[in-house]
Amino acid sequence: MTYKIRFLLPIFISVLNFSAFADTGTFDMARWDSIIADVRTRASAKNISDATINATLKSPKFIPSIVKSDKNQAEFKLTLDSYLARVVNKNKVASGRNAHARYPSLLTRVEKQYGVPAHVILAFWGMESNYGEIKSRHKLTDAFFTLIYDGRREKFFGDQLLALMKIADDNKLDINNIRGSWAGAMGHFQFIPTTLASYGVDGNGDGKIDIIDSVGDAMASAGNYLNKLGWDAGQRIARKVILPPDFDTSLLDGKTKKTLNQWAQMGLKTPDGKMIPTGEMVAGLVADVANIKQTTTDDFNPDSDVAPIPVITAYLTYPNFYRIKRWNNSNWYAIAISELSDKLK
């Protein structure tokens, strides 16, 4: 059944934010009720306590701004250099060094236990929440109910809500106090619930896992996750290189893999003009191809007798780079982690 907006239906206000009707003018209450019933059934089947189920279903709200965010995620238009300038700046580096000074023992313990260097943990922390300074504002249960109702990835967000309920139940957390991003990520390292369920660790020994209010739990969980992804502390993440002017840009997708020896034979240099390190390690190559093509076009002058020789930069991407992409499937995010972690060594 689909209900029209009516200002004489106060019963809806107790269940939903009235602004939920703003975008479409209608709200399918039967679908909403069906979602709530399905969550109750699935939660009971997972042996989640009645207390947590009732708390979750007490007054779920539909948040129109979350649907808008989900449907209108902006296309990424910054150049790679602009992106790095934004996320790997001197303030981010200074804050990272201050964070290291605040938690030296904790970072050392995480490094020893999980084999992930402190500067790498700090880089992820800085990228995900600016070392805990960025606080998520959405009540996560409302975010998940809204995204389930929206229907674009109904099963995925339904699974996230059930995982969140199980986490709250097992760790004696008030589910109505758990806040996160509109897309359902939470805590210092922005884990979604299923990731937390698989890799969460009690890092401070208090018998529960709380990655929002416990830095110890958050860091240990991040270290455990990266460890399970196969992090190799003996390898770097990426190396900035200079390409020859006639380099085939189709090789710059990060998916084409060659040995370092093969890349060296193709003329790759370090930024100071030296040969890159060689060997049989396999690596990819990533660059801002669109910007390279635009720069080449802009530099072309048909009236000049001397063609400019562009400086084309790229990044050799090692196995740890691809482990980062299992955390966040973005080449630029992985490059940013590489750059920030190098500056925090």
N, C-alpha and C positions, 0 to 999 in steps of 0.2 A: 504494500500500500504506500502511496506517495502523498505526503501532506503538503498543502500550500502554506505559505507564511500567514499566520494570523496572530495578531497581537492579543487575542483573547484565549490563547492556549498556554497558560502559565505552567502547566504540567511539564512542558518541554524544557522549561528553563531549569528545572531541577536536574535534568539529565544532560542537557547540552548547553553550551554557550549559545545565547540567542543569535549572535553574529554568525553562527554556523550556516545560517540560511542566506547570508549576504550575497554569495556568488551565484547561486542557482535559483533561489526563490523556492526551492523544494527540498525536502529531506525525507529519505526513505526510512521511516521509523521501523518498518517491518524488517528491513535488512539490518539495521542497527541492533534490534532486539535479537535477531538470529545470530549475529556476531557475538553478542554477549553470552547467549546460551551455548554457543559452540566453545567459547573460551572456558566456560564453567565445566563443560563435559570433558574437554581435553585436559584441563588442569586436574580434575578429579582422577582421571585415568593415570596421571603422572604422580599420584599420591601427594599432591600439594595440599597443605592443610586448609581446612575450611576458613580459618582466620585470614590467611593470605588471599584466598579466593574472594572472600567477602570484602576485604579491604580493596582489592583490585577492581571489583565490580560495583563498588558502592556508588560512585557518581562519575563514571567516565564522561569525558567531554570531547566533543569534536572541535578541532582547531582549524578554521579555514586557512589561516596563514601558512600552516604546514603543507596543506595541499598545494597552495600557490607556490611555495618553495620547491616542492617536489616536481611540479609541472614546468617550472620556469628556471631551472638551473642554468645559470649563464654560461654561454660558450666561453672557453678560456681563450682570451685574446692577447694577453701579455706576451711579449717576447720572452725567451728564456732568460736573457740578461735582466730584463725588468722584473721578472718573477723572483730571480735570485736576489736582486737588490732589495726587494720587498721583504723576503722571508729570511734572508741570511745577512742581516745588517749589523752594524756595530752594537746597537742596543741589544739585539738578540744574543750576540756573542758575550757581551758584558754580563747580561742576566744569567747566561749559562755558566760563566765562571763563578758568579756569586752563588748559584745553586750548588756547584761543586764544593764551594767552601762551606756551605751549610750542611751538606750531607756526605762528607768524605768517607766516613765509616760505612754507611749504608751502600754507597756506590761501590766501594771496595768489596763488600760482602757479596753483592749481586754479581760483580765481575768474577769473583772466585767461584761462586756456586754455579753460574750459568755460562761462563766463558764469553761474556759480552762486555767489551771495554766500557769504562765509565763515560768516555766522550761520545760513544754511540748512544748509550741510554739517554744522555743529556740532549743529544741532537733530536731524538724522537720526542722527548718531553717538550723541548722548545718548539718544535714544529706543531705538535698536537694541541698544546694548551698554554704556550708561552710560560712553561715551568709552573703550571697550576694557576696562573693569573687569570686566564680566561675561564669564566664560570658559565656552565650551561644553564639555560633558563627554563627549558620545557620540562614539565612533569612527564616522565618517560611513558607511563601507562597511557596518558592522553595522546602522546605522539603516536604510539603503536596502534591504538584504537582508530585514530584518524586515518593512518596510512592503510590499515586493513580495510576500512570502509571505502577509501578511495579506490582500492582494487587493482592498482597497477602491478603491485607485487604482494598480493594478499597473503599467499602462503609464507613467503619470506618473513614478512612482518608479524604474521601470526606466530611463527616459530620463535621470533625474537621476544615477543611478549611472554610466551610460555617459558622460555629460558630465563627471562627476568623474574618471573614469579617464582621459579624454582630456586634461583639464586637468593632472592629475598627470604624465601622460606628456610633454606638451609643455613643461612647466615644470620637469621633473626634480625633482618633489616625491615624497616617500615617502608613498604613499597611505594607509598604515597609521598615519601620524601626523596625518592631517587629521581634526580634530574639529569638531563642530557641534551644533546643536540636535537634539532627537529627530525633528523634522520635516524635517531636512536643510539648514537654513540655516547659514551659516558666516561667520566673520570679524567685523570691526569694524562692518560695515553689514548683516550677516546676509543675504548673497546666497545663493540656491540655485544649484546648479552651472550650469543652463542660462542663468540671468541673468549669471553670471560669464563664461560662455563668449561671450556676446553683447556684454558691455559692459566686461569686465575690461581694465585698463590697467596697463602697467608704469610706475608713477609715480616710481620711484627710479632707473631706468636701469640695473638690474642684469641685464637680459635675461630676466627671468621675472616672472610675475604671482603674487603671494602676498598675498592680502587678509587673511590671519590674522596673520602675523608682521611685515608691512610696513605701517605707517600711511600711507606715501606711496602705495603701490599701492591701499590701501583708499580713501583720499580721492579719488584720481584716478579710480578706478572709479566711485565714487558720483557724482562730478561729471559724468563721461561719461554715465552712465545718465540722470541728470536732464536733461542737455543733449539727449540723444536723445529724451527724453519731451517736449521743447519748452519747457523752463523759460524764463520771461520774467523777467529780473532787474529790469525796470522796473515790475512789478506786485506788489502784495501778495498774500497767500494768502487771507486772510479778514478780515472786520471785524465786531466785536461790535456788535450793535444792540439797540434796545429796540422791541418791537412794541406796537401799540395793543391794548387789552384784548379787543376783539372779533375779533382777527385769525383768519383761517381756517387752522387748524393743518394742514389737508391740503396746504398749500403748503410745509410745512417739511421736505420729504423730500430736498432737495438736487437733485432731478431736474427740478423746475419751474423754468424759466429765464425771467427777465425783464430788461429793461434797468434800469439804476440809476434812470433817470427814472420808470419804472413803479413800482418799489419805493418810491421817495420819495412818489409820489402815493398810495400805500397807507398812508402814515403812519409809515414807519420813521424812527427817530431814533437819533442816537449816544447812548452812555451818559450824556453830559452834557446831553442834551435838545435838541441841535441837529439840523437837517436833515442827512441823510446826503449825501455828495457825489453829484452827479448826472452824467448823461452817457448815452451809448448803449452803454457796455460791458454785456455780458450777464453776469448772476450768478445763482446759486442761493441758497437760504436753508435753513439747517440748524438744528435745535434739538432738545432733549431732550423730545420730544412727550409721552412717558409721564409724565415728571416734571411737565410743565406741567399736564397733566390732573389729576394727583394733587394738586398744589399748589392748583389752583383748587377742587377738591372739599374739601380740608382747610380752606380759608379760608372756605368758605360757612357762614354762621351764620343759620339761619332765624328766630332770635329777635331779630336785629339789624335796625334800620331803615335802617342804612347799609351797603351792600354794599362790601366791600373792593375796591380797584382793584389787581389784581396787576401786578407788574413782570415782564413776560415777555421774556426775553432769547433772542437767536438769533444766528446768524453768517451774514452775507453771504459767499458762497463764489465766489471768482473763478477764472479758468482754471487758475492754478497749483494750486489746491485739488484739481482733478480730475486734474492730473498726479500729485500725491501719491497719489491713490487707485489709480493704476496701479502704484504701488510697493506699497501696502497698501490694499486695498479696504475701508477703514473710515472713516466720516465723523469719528468721534471721534479716530482716529489723526491724520487730516489737520488737525483743529482743534488738536490738541496740538502738532504740528509748527509750525503758525502761531503759537501762543502762545509756545512756547519760542524760536523763531527771533526773534520780536519782542523778547523779553527779552534776547537775546544780541547785539543790534545794537550 
